[in-house]
Protein backbone atom coordinates (compact mmCIF):
# COMPACT_ATOMS: atom_id res chain seq x y z
CA UNK A 1 0.00 0.00 0.00
CA UNK A 2 1.20 3.51 -0.77
CA UNK A 3 0.14 7.10 -0.13
CA UNK A 4 0.26 9.36 -3.19
CA UNK A 5 -0.38 12.99 -4.00
CA UNK A 6 -0.46 15.16 -7.12
CA UNK A 7 0.18 18.92 -7.29
CA UNK A 8 -1.03 20.57 -10.50
CA UNK A 9 0.87 23.85 -10.67
CA UNK A 10 -0.37 27.09 -12.22
CA UNK A 11 0.29 27.63 -15.92
CA UNK A 12 2.78 30.45 -15.25
CA UNK A 13 5.12 28.15 -13.29
CA UNK A 14 8.75 28.03 -14.45
CA UNK A 15 10.15 24.50 -14.38
CA UNK A 16 13.61 25.55 -13.14
CA UNK A 17 12.03 27.23 -10.07
CA UNK A 18 10.21 23.98 -9.27
CA UNK A 19 13.52 22.13 -9.31
CA UNK A 20 15.03 24.80 -7.02
CA UNK A 21 12.26 24.37 -4.43
CA UNK A 22 12.54 20.57 -4.55
CA UNK A 23 16.27 20.81 -3.89
CA UNK A 24 15.68 23.26 -1.04
CA UNK A 25 13.32 20.73 0.55
CA UNK A 26 16.19 18.23 0.71
CA UNK A 27 15.42 15.86 -2.14
CA UNK A 28 18.21 14.19 -4.08
CA UNK A 29 17.94 13.86 -7.83
CA UNK A 30 18.37 10.58 -9.66
CA UNK A 31 18.03 9.52 -13.28
CA UNK A 32 14.37 9.54 -14.34
CA UNK A 33 12.77 6.52 -15.94
CA UNK A 34 12.02 6.61 -19.64
CA UNK A 35 8.44 7.73 -19.20
CA UNK A 36 6.81 10.25 -21.54
CA UNK A 37 6.55 13.73 -19.97
CA UNK A 38 8.63 12.75 -16.89
CA UNK A 39 11.23 15.51 -16.51
CA UNK A 40 12.56 14.98 -12.98
CA UNK A 41 12.82 12.15 -10.46
CA UNK A 42 13.83 12.66 -6.81
CA UNK A 43 14.05 10.92 -3.43
CA UNK A 44 14.18 12.12 0.19
CA UNK A 45 15.65 9.69 2.71
CA UNK A 46 15.87 11.75 5.87
CA UNK A 47 18.56 13.84 7.51
CA UNK A 48 20.41 14.04 10.83
CA UNK A 49 17.28 15.26 12.61
CA UNK A 50 14.46 13.53 10.76
CA UNK A 51 14.56 9.76 10.37
CA UNK A 52 13.07 8.23 7.26
CA UNK A 53 11.89 4.63 7.17
CA UNK A 54 10.76 4.35 3.55
CA UNK A 55 11.66 7.71 2.03
CA UNK A 56 9.53 10.10 -0.03
CA UNK A 57 9.52 9.61 -3.80
CA UNK A 58 8.87 12.60 -6.05
CA UNK A 59 8.36 12.86 -9.81
CA UNK A 60 7.93 15.99 -11.93
CA UNK A 61 5.94 15.84 -15.16
CA UNK A 62 5.43 18.44 -17.90
CA UNK A 63 2.74 17.91 -20.49
CA UNK A 64 1.28 20.54 -22.82
CA UNK A 65 2.84 23.29 -20.70
CA UNK A 66 1.28 22.06 -17.44
CA UNK A 67 3.62 20.94 -14.65
CA UNK A 68 2.49 18.32 -12.15
CA UNK A 69 4.42 16.94 -9.19
CA UNK A 70 3.65 13.53 -7.69
CA UNK A 71 4.83 12.32 -4.27
CA UNK A 72 4.62 8.83 -2.84
CA UNK A 73 5.35 7.14 0.48
CA UNK A 74 4.94 3.46 1.26
CA UNK A 75 3.28 1.62 4.12
CA UNK A 76 5.57 1.80 7.13
CA UNK A 77 6.50 5.43 6.56
CA UNK A 78 7.87 7.30 9.55
CA UNK A 79 6.38 10.35 11.22
CA UNK A 80 9.00 12.43 9.40
CA UNK A 81 8.30 10.83 6.02
CA UNK A 82 4.69 11.99 6.38
CA UNK A 83 5.80 15.42 7.63
CA UNK A 84 8.07 15.92 4.63
CA UNK A 85 5.43 14.69 2.18
CA UNK A 86 2.87 17.18 3.57
CA UNK A 87 5.50 19.94 3.66
CA UNK A 88 6.33 19.27 0.00
CA UNK A 89 2.69 19.39 -1.09
CA UNK A 90 1.98 22.62 0.84
CA UNK A 91 5.22 24.33 -0.21
CA UNK A 92 4.58 23.67 -3.91
CA UNK A 93 1.01 24.93 -3.51
CA UNK A 94 2.13 28.07 -1.63
CA UNK A 95 4.89 28.88 -4.13
CA UNK A 96 3.21 28.05 -7.41
CA UNK A 97 -0.53 27.93 -6.75
CA UNK A 98 -2.76 25.58 -8.70
CA UNK A 99 -4.31 22.68 -6.81
CA UNK A 100 -3.39 19.37 -5.23
CA UNK A 101 -5.03 16.07 -4.39
CA UNK A 102 -4.17 13.36 -1.86
CA UNK A 103 -5.89 10.23 -0.60
CA UNK A 104 -7.49 12.53 1.97
CA UNK A 105 -9.19 14.58 -0.74
CA UNK A 106 -8.83 17.65 -2.95
CA UNK A 107 -6.61 20.40 -1.48
CA UNK A 108 -6.42 18.33 1.73
CA UNK A 109 -3.14 17.28 3.31
CA UNK A 110 -2.61 13.81 4.75
CA UNK A 111 -3.83 13.63 8.37
CA UNK A 112 -1.24 12.86 11.03
CA UNK A 113 -1.59 9.29 12.25
CA UNK A 114 0.80 9.46 15.22
CA UNK A 115 2.48 11.86 17.59
CA UNK A 116 6.12 12.71 17.00
CA UNK A 117 8.16 9.81 18.40
CA UNK A 118 11.16 10.28 20.65
CA UNK A 119 14.61 9.95 19.12
CA UNK A 120 15.13 6.64 20.93
CA UNK A 121 11.81 5.21 19.75
CA UNK A 122 12.40 6.21 16.14
CA UNK A 123 16.04 5.13 16.25
CA UNK A 124 15.33 1.65 17.60
CA UNK A 125 12.55 1.00 15.13
CA UNK A 126 14.48 2.34 12.14
CA UNK A 127 17.32 -0.11 12.86
CA UNK A 128 14.86 -3.00 12.94
CA UNK A 129 13.28 -1.75 9.74
CA UNK A 130 16.70 -1.52 8.06
CA UNK A 131 17.59 -5.05 9.16
CA UNK A 132 14.35 -6.38 7.70
CA UNK A 133 15.08 -4.73 4.36
CA UNK A 134 18.70 -5.90 4.33
CA UNK A 135 17.69 -9.52 4.95
CA UNK A 136 14.88 -9.30 2.41
CA UNK A 137 17.48 -8.78 -0.30
CA UNK A 138 18.24 -12.47 0.02
CA UNK A 139 14.65 -13.22 -0.94
CA UNK A 140 15.26 -11.48 -4.27
CA UNK A 141 18.52 -13.37 -4.68
CA UNK A 142 17.00 -16.77 -4.01
CA UNK A 143 13.90 -16.07 -6.10
CA UNK A 144 16.05 -15.27 -9.13
CA UNK A 145 18.42 -18.21 -8.63
CA UNK A 146 16.80 -20.90 -10.76
CA UNK A 147 17.93 -24.49 -10.50
CA UNK A 148 17.94 -26.29 -13.82
CA UNK A 149 18.88 -29.49 -12.02
CA UNK A 150 18.14 -30.90 -8.60
CA UNK A 151 21.32 -31.12 -6.54
CA UNK A 152 20.94 -33.97 -4.09
CA UNK A 153 23.30 -34.70 -1.24
CA UNK A 154 25.38 -37.85 -1.56
CA UNK A 155 26.51 -38.17 2.05
CA UNK A 156 30.13 -37.92 0.89
CA UNK A 157 31.59 -34.61 2.05
CA UNK A 158 34.08 -34.29 -0.82
CA UNK A 159 31.19 -34.40 -3.29
CA UNK A 160 28.68 -32.45 -1.23
CA UNK A 161 31.00 -29.51 -0.54
CA UNK A 162 31.12 -28.75 -4.27
CA UNK A 163 27.35 -29.10 -4.62
CA UNK A 164 26.36 -25.73 -6.18
CA UNK A 165 23.31 -25.34 -3.93
CA UNK A 166 25.33 -26.05 -0.77
CA UNK A 167 27.98 -23.54 -1.89
CA UNK A 168 25.29 -20.97 -2.64
CA UNK A 169 23.69 -21.40 0.79
CA UNK A 170 27.04 -21.19 2.59
CA UNK A 171 27.97 -17.95 0.87
CA UNK A 172 24.81 -16.32 2.26
CA UNK A 173 25.81 -16.99 5.89
CA UNK A 174 28.46 -14.22 6.18
CA UNK A 175 25.96 -11.72 4.79
CA UNK A 176 23.30 -12.82 7.28
CA UNK A 177 25.69 -12.50 10.22
CA UNK A 178 26.95 -9.17 8.87
CA UNK A 179 23.51 -7.52 8.73
CA UNK A 180 22.64 -9.04 12.13
CA UNK A 181 25.77 -7.53 13.67
CA UNK A 182 25.08 -4.20 11.95
CA UNK A 183 21.61 -4.15 13.53
CA UNK A 184 23.08 -4.75 16.98
CA UNK A 185 25.83 -2.14 16.57
CA UNK A 186 23.43 0.48 15.25
CA UNK A 187 20.95 -0.23 18.03
CA UNK A 188 23.74 0.06 20.60
CA UNK A 189 24.73 3.43 19.11
CA UNK A 190 21.13 4.69 19.39
CA UNK A 191 21.04 3.78 23.09
CA UNK A 192 24.54 5.19 23.62
CA UNK A 193 23.79 8.52 21.91
CA UNK A 194 20.54 9.13 23.77
CA UNK A 195 21.58 7.95 27.21
CA UNK A 196 21.53 10.56 30.00
CA UNK A 197 24.68 12.68 29.99
CA UNK A 198 26.18 11.08 33.10
CA UNK A 199 25.66 7.60 31.60
CA UNK A 200 27.12 8.63 28.25
CA UNK A 201 30.28 9.80 29.98
CA UNK A 202 30.54 6.53 31.91
CA UNK A 203 30.14 4.43 28.74
CA UNK A 204 32.49 6.72 26.84
CA UNK A 205 35.28 6.35 29.42
CA UNK A 206 34.77 2.58 29.59
CA UNK A 207 35.11 2.16 25.84
CA UNK A 208 38.16 4.39 25.63
CA UNK A 209 39.80 2.39 28.40
CA UNK A 210 38.86 -1.06 27.08
CA UNK A 211 40.15 -0.35 23.58
CA UNK A 212 43.19 1.73 24.50
CA UNK A 213 42.18 4.59 22.23
CA UNK A 214 44.63 7.50 22.32
CA UNK A 215 43.60 11.15 22.34
CA UNK A 216 45.28 11.90 18.98
CA UNK A 217 43.18 9.19 17.32
CA UNK A 218 40.08 10.46 19.09
CA UNK A 219 40.72 13.94 17.71
CA UNK A 220 40.61 12.56 14.17
CA UNK A 221 36.96 11.65 14.74
CA UNK A 222 36.06 15.33 14.43
CA UNK A 223 37.03 15.24 10.75
CA UNK A 224 34.51 12.51 9.99
CA UNK A 225 30.76 12.79 9.50
CA UNK A 226 29.80 9.94 11.85
CA UNK A 227 29.35 10.38 15.59
CA UNK A 228 31.90 9.67 18.31
CA UNK A 229 29.58 6.96 19.59
CA UNK A 230 29.54 5.21 16.24
CA UNK A 231 33.31 5.33 15.83
CA UNK A 232 33.87 3.87 19.30
CA UNK A 233 31.37 1.12 18.60
CA UNK A 234 33.28 0.09 15.47
CA UNK A 235 35.94 -1.38 17.75
CA UNK A 236 33.41 -3.79 19.27
CA UNK A 237 32.24 -7.19 18.06
CA UNK A 238 28.53 -8.03 18.26
CA UNK A 239 28.61 -11.52 16.74
CA UNK A 240 29.03 -13.97 19.60
CA UNK A 241 25.98 -14.05 21.92
CA UNK A 242 28.19 -13.59 24.97
CA UNK A 243 29.59 -10.40 23.45
CA UNK A 244 26.09 -9.20 22.59
CA UNK A 245 24.96 -9.62 26.20
CA UNK A 246 28.09 -7.89 27.51
CA UNK A 247 27.72 -4.91 25.15
CA UNK A 248 24.14 -4.15 26.14
CA UNK A 249 24.98 -4.66 29.82
CA UNK A 250 27.34 -1.72 29.35
CA UNK A 251 24.33 0.46 28.54
CA UNK A 252 22.18 -0.94 31.39
CA UNK A 253 22.36 -4.37 33.01
CA UNK A 254 18.60 -4.25 33.56
CA UNK A 255 18.08 -4.57 29.80
CA UNK A 256 19.07 -8.22 30.28
CA UNK A 257 19.47 -9.33 26.65
CA UNK A 258 20.48 -12.77 27.95
CA UNK A 259 16.91 -13.38 29.11
CA UNK A 260 15.58 -13.22 25.54
CA UNK A 261 18.44 -15.20 23.97
CA UNK A 262 18.19 -18.09 26.44
CA UNK A 263 14.63 -18.87 25.33
CA UNK A 264 14.02 -21.64 22.81
CA UNK A 265 13.80 -20.91 19.09
CA UNK A 266 10.46 -21.18 17.31
CA UNK A 267 11.09 -24.87 16.49
CA UNK A 268 11.68 -25.58 20.23
CA UNK A 269 14.95 -27.47 19.66
CA UNK A 270 17.63 -25.08 20.95
CA UNK A 271 17.91 -21.71 22.61
CA UNK A 272 18.52 -18.68 20.44
CA UNK A 273 21.82 -18.32 22.26
CA UNK A 274 22.94 -21.78 21.05
CA UNK A 275 21.58 -21.30 17.55
CA UNK A 276 23.34 -17.96 17.05
CA UNK A 277 26.59 -19.48 18.31
CA UNK A 278 26.23 -22.19 15.66
CA UNK A 279 25.51 -19.72 12.85
CA UNK A 280 28.49 -17.55 13.84
CA UNK A 281 30.78 -20.59 14.01
CA UNK A 282 29.80 -21.57 10.45
CA UNK A 283 30.40 -17.96 9.39
CA UNK A 284 33.92 -18.00 10.86
CA UNK A 285 34.78 -21.29 9.13
CA UNK A 286 33.70 -19.84 5.78
CA UNK A 287 35.34 -16.42 6.17
CA UNK A 288 38.58 -17.38 7.91
CA UNK A 289 39.24 -20.87 6.52
CA UNK A 290 37.17 -21.18 3.36
CA UNK A 291 35.47 -24.30 4.73
CA UNK A 292 32.04 -25.29 3.45
CA UNK A 293 29.45 -26.77 5.81
CA UNK A 294 27.61 -29.51 3.88
CA UNK A 295 24.69 -29.47 6.34
CA UNK A 296 23.51 -26.02 5.15
CA UNK A 297 20.65 -27.14 2.94
CA UNK A 298 17.84 -24.83 1.85
CA UNK A 299 15.81 -25.71 4.93
CA UNK A 300 18.75 -25.07 7.26
CA UNK A 301 19.52 -21.72 5.64
CA UNK A 302 15.89 -20.65 5.93
CA UNK A 303 15.88 -21.66 9.58
CA UNK A 304 19.00 -19.55 10.18
CA UNK A 305 17.24 -16.56 8.62
CA UNK A 306 14.21 -17.07 10.85
CA UNK A 307 16.41 -17.52 13.93
CA UNK A 308 18.26 -14.25 13.41
CA UNK A 309 15.04 -12.39 12.60
CA UNK A 310 13.51 -13.83 15.75
CA UNK A 311 16.51 -12.63 17.76
CA UNK A 312 16.16 -9.12 16.33
CA UNK A 313 12.46 -9.02 17.06
CA UNK A 314 12.93 -10.29 20.63
CA UNK A 315 15.67 -7.76 21.32
CA UNK A 316 13.55 -4.95 19.89
CA UNK A 317 10.59 -6.04 22.04
CA UNK A 318 12.80 -6.20 25.11
CA UNK A 319 14.17 -2.71 24.51
CA UNK A 320 10.67 -1.37 23.88
CA UNK A 321 9.53 -2.80 27.21
CA UNK A 322 12.63 -1.57 29.06
CA UNK A 323 12.32 2.00 27.80
CA UNK A 324 8.51 2.00 27.95
CA UNK A 325 8.14 2.57 24.21
CA UNK A 326 5.41 1.50 21.83
CA UNK A 327 6.25 -1.75 20.09
CA UNK A 328 5.70 -1.14 16.39
CA UNK A 329 4.16 -4.30 15.00
CA UNK A 330 4.77 -5.10 11.37
CA UNK A 331 5.30 -8.01 9.01
CA UNK A 332 8.78 -8.59 10.30
CA UNK A 333 9.67 -12.23 9.94
CA UNK A 334 11.27 -12.92 6.62
CA UNK A 335 9.74 -16.01 5.00
CA UNK A 336 11.04 -17.06 1.61
CA UNK A 337 8.28 -19.53 0.92
CA UNK A 338 4.80 -20.03 2.29
C-alpha positions in Angstrom: 0.0 0.0 0.0 1.2 3.5 -0.8 0.1 7.1 -0.1 0.3 9.4 -3.2 -0.4 13.0 -4.0 -0.5 15.2 -7.1 0.2 18.9 -7.3 -1.0 20.6 -10.5 0.9 23.9 -10.7 -0.4 27.1 -12.2 0.3 27.6 -15.9 2.8 30.5 -15.3 5.1 28.2 -13.3 8.7 28.0 -14.4 10.2 24.5 -14.4 13.6 25.5 -13.1 12.0 27.2 -10.1 10.2 24.0 -9.3 13.5 22.1 -9.3 15.0 24.8 -7.0 12.3 24.4 -4.4 12.5 20.6 -4.6 16.3 20.8 -3.9 15.7 23.3 -1.0 13.3 20.7 0.6 16.2 18.2 0.7 15.4 15.9 -2.1 18.2 14.2 -4.1 17.9 13.9 -7.8 18.4 10.6 -9.7 18.0 9.5 -13.3 14.4 9.5 -14.3 12.8 6.5 -15.9 12.0 6.6 -19.6 8.4 7.7 -19.2 6.8 10.3 -21.5 6.5 13.7 -20.0 8.6 12.8 -16.9 11.2 15.5 -16.5 12.6 15.0 -13.0 12.8 12.1 -10.5 13.8 12.7 -6.8 14.0 10.9 -3.4 14.2 12.1 0.2 15.7 9.7 2.7 15.9 11.8 5.9 18.6 13.8 7.5 20.4 14.0 10.8 17.3 15.3 12.6 14.5 13.5 10.8 14.6 9.8 10.4 13.1 8.2 7.3 11.9 4.6 7.2 10.8 4.4 3.5 11.7 7.7 2.0 9.5 10.1 0.0 9.5 9.6 -3.8 8.9 12.6 -6.0 8.4 12.9 -9.8 7.9 16.0 -11.9 5.9 15.8 -15.2 5.4 18.4 -17.9 2.7 17.9 -20.5 1.3 20.5 -22.8 2.8 23.3 -20.7 1.3 22.1 -17.4 3.6 20.9 -14.7 2.5 18.3 -12.2 4.4 16.9 -9.2 3.6 13.5 -7.7 4.8 12.3 -4.3 4.6 8.8 -2.8 5.3 7.1 0.5 4.9 3.5 1.3 3.3 1.6 4.1 5.6 1.8 7.1 6.5 5.4 6.6 7.9 7.3 9.5 6.4 10.3 11.2 9.0 12.4 9.4 8.3 10.8 6.0 4.7 12.0 6.4 5.8 15.4 7.6 8.1 15.9 4.6 5.4 14.7 2.2 2.9 17.2 3.6 5.5 19.9 3.7 6.3 19.3 0.0 2.7 19.4 -1.1 2.0 22.6 0.8 5.2 24.3 -0.2 4.6 23.7 -3.9 1.0 24.9 -3.5 2.1 28.1 -1.6 4.9 28.9 -4.1 3.2 28.0 -7.4 -0.5 27.9 -6.8 -2.8 25.6 -8.7 -4.3 22.7 -6.8 -3.4 19.4 -5.2 -5.0 16.1 -4.4 -4.2 13.4 -1.9 -5.9 10.2 -0.6 -7.5 12.5 2.0 -9.2 14.6 -0.7 -8.8 17.7 -3.0 -6.6 20.4 -1.5 -6.4 18.3 1.7 -3.1 17.3 3.3 -2.6 13.8 4.7 -3.8 13.6 8.4 -1.2 12.9 11.0 -1.6 9.3 12.3 0.8 9.5 15.2 2.5 11.9 17.6 6.1 12.7 17.0 8.2 9.8 18.4 11.2 10.3 20.6 14.6 9.9 19.1 15.1 6.6 20.9 11.8 5.2 19.8 12.4 6.2 16.1 16.0 5.1 16.3 15.3 1.6 17.6 12.5 1.0 15.1 14.5 2.3 12.1 17.3 -0.1 12.9 14.9 -3.0 12.9 13.3 -1.8 9.7 16.7 -1.5 8.1 17.6 -5.1 9.2 14.4 -6.4 7.7 15.1 -4.7 4.4 18.7 -5.9 4.3 17.7 -9.5 5.0 14.9 -9.3 2.4 17.5 -8.8 -0.3 18.2 -12.5 0.0 14.7 -13.2 -0.9 15.3 -11.5 -4.3 18.5 -13.4 -4.7 17.0 -16.8 -4.0 13.9 -16.1 -6.1 16.1 -15.3 -9.1 18.4 -18.2 -8.6 16.8 -20.9 -10.8 17.9 -24.5 -10.5 17.9 -26.3 -13.8 18.9 -29.5 -12.0 18.1 -30.9 -8.6 21.3 -31.1 -6.5 20.9 -34.0 -4.1 23.3 -34.7 -1.2 25.4 -37.9 -1.6 26.5 -38.2 2.0 30.1 -37.9 0.9 31.6 -34.6 2.0 34.1 -34.3 -0.8 31.2 -34.4 -3.3 28.7 -32.5 -1.2 31.0 -29.5 -0.5 31.1 -28.7 -4.3 27.3 -29.1 -4.6 26.4 -25.7 -6.2 23.3 -25.3 -3.9 25.3 -26.0 -0.8 28.0 -23.5 -1.9 25.3 -21.0 -2.6 23.7 -21.4 0.8 27.0 -21.2 2.6 28.0 -17.9 0.9 24.8 -16.3 2.3 25.8 -17.0 5.9 28.5 -14.2 6.2 26.0 -11.7 4.8 23.3 -12.8 7.3 25.7 -12.5 10.2 26.9 -9.2 8.9 23.5 -7.5 8.7 22.6 -9.0 12.1 25.8 -7.5 13.7 25.1 -4.2 12.0 21.6 -4.1 13.5 23.1 -4.8 17.0 25.8 -2.1 16.6 23.4 0.5 15.2 21.0 -0.2 18.0 23.7 0.1 20.6 24.7 3.4 19.1 21.1 4.7 19.4 21.0 3.8 23.1 24.5 5.2 23.6 23.8 8.5 21.9 20.5 9.1 23.8 21.6 7.9 27.2 21.5 10.6 30.0 24.7 12.7 30.0 26.2 11.1 33.1 25.7 7.6 31.6 27.1 8.6 28.2 30.3 9.8 30.0 30.5 6.5 31.9 30.1 4.4 28.7 32.5 6.7 26.8 35.3 6.4 29.4 34.8 2.6 29.6 35.1 2.2 25.8 38.2 4.4 25.6 39.8 2.4 28.4 38.9 -1.1 27.1 40.2 -0.4 23.6 43.2 1.7 24.5 42.2 4.6 22.2 44.6 7.5 22.3 43.6 11.2 22.3 45.3 11.9 19.0 43.2 9.2 17.3 40.1 10.5 19.1 40.7 13.9 17.7 40.6 12.6 14.2 37.0 11.6 14.7 36.1 15.3 14.4 37.0 15.2 10.8 34.5 12.5 10.0 30.8 12.8 9.5 29.8 9.9 11.9 29.3 10.4 15.6 31.9 9.7 18.3 29.6 7.0 19.6 29.5 5.2 16.2 33.3 5.3 15.8 33.9 3.9 19.3 31.4 1.1 18.6 33.3 0.1 15.5 35.9 -1.4 17.8 33.4 -3.8 19.3 32.2 -7.2 18.1 28.5 -8.0 18.3 28.6 -11.5 16.7 29.0 -14.0 19.6 26.0 -14.0 21.9 28.2 -13.6 25.0 29.6 -10.4 23.4 26.1 -9.2 22.6 25.0 -9.6 26.2 28.1 -7.9 27.5 27.7 -4.9 25.2 24.1 -4.2 26.1 25.0 -4.7 29.8 27.3 -1.7 29.3 24.3 0.5 28.5 22.2 -0.9 31.4 22.4 -4.4 33.0 18.6 -4.3 33.6 18.1 -4.6 29.8 19.1 -8.2 30.3 19.5 -9.3 26.7 20.5 -12.8 27.9 16.9 -13.4 29.1 15.6 -13.2 25.5 18.4 -15.2 24.0 18.2 -18.1 26.4 14.6 -18.9 25.3 14.0 -21.6 22.8 13.8 -20.9 19.1 10.5 -21.2 17.3 11.1 -24.9 16.5 11.7 -25.6 20.2 15.0 -27.5 19.7 17.6 -25.1 21.0 17.9 -21.7 22.6 18.5 -18.7 20.4 21.8 -18.3 22.3 22.9 -21.8 21.1 21.6 -21.3 17.5 23.3 -18.0 17.1 26.6 -19.5 18.3 26.2 -22.2 15.7 25.5 -19.7 12.9 28.5 -17.5 13.8 30.8 -20.6 14.0 29.8 -21.6 10.5 30.4 -18.0 9.4 33.9 -18.0 10.9 34.8 -21.3 9.1 33.7 -19.8 5.8 35.3 -16.4 6.2 38.6 -17.4 7.9 39.2 -20.9 6.5 37.2 -21.2 3.4 35.5 -24.3 4.7 32.0 -25.3 3.5 29.4 -26.8 5.8 27.6 -29.5 3.9 24.7 -29.5 6.3 23.5 -26.0 5.1 20.6 -27.1 2.9 17.8 -24.8 1.8 15.8 -25.7 4.9 18.8 -25.1 7.3 19.5 -21.7 5.6 15.9 -20.7 5.9 15.9 -21.7 9.6 19.0 -19.6 10.2 17.2 -16.6 8.6 14.2 -17.1 10.8 16.4 -17.5 13.9 18.3 -14.2 13.4 15.0 -12.4 12.6 13.5 -13.8 15.8 16.5 -12.6 17.8 16.2 -9.1 16.3 12.5 -9.0 17.1 12.9 -10.3 20.6 15.7 -7.8 21.3 13.6 -5.0 19.9 10.6 -6.0 22.0 12.8 -6.2 25.1 14.2 -2.7 24.5 10.7 -1.4 23.9 9.5 -2.8 27.2 12.6 -1.6 29.1 12.3 2.0 27.8 8.5 2.0 27.9 8.1 2.6 24.2 5.4 1.5 21.8 6.3 -1.8 20.1 5.7 -1.1 16.4 4.2 -4.3 15.0 4.8 -5.1 11.4 5.3 -8.0 9.0 8.8 -8.6 10.3 9.7 -12.2 9.9 11.3 -12.9 6.6 9.7 -16.0 5.0 11.0 -17.1 1.6 8.3 -19.5 0.9 4.8 -20.0 2.3 
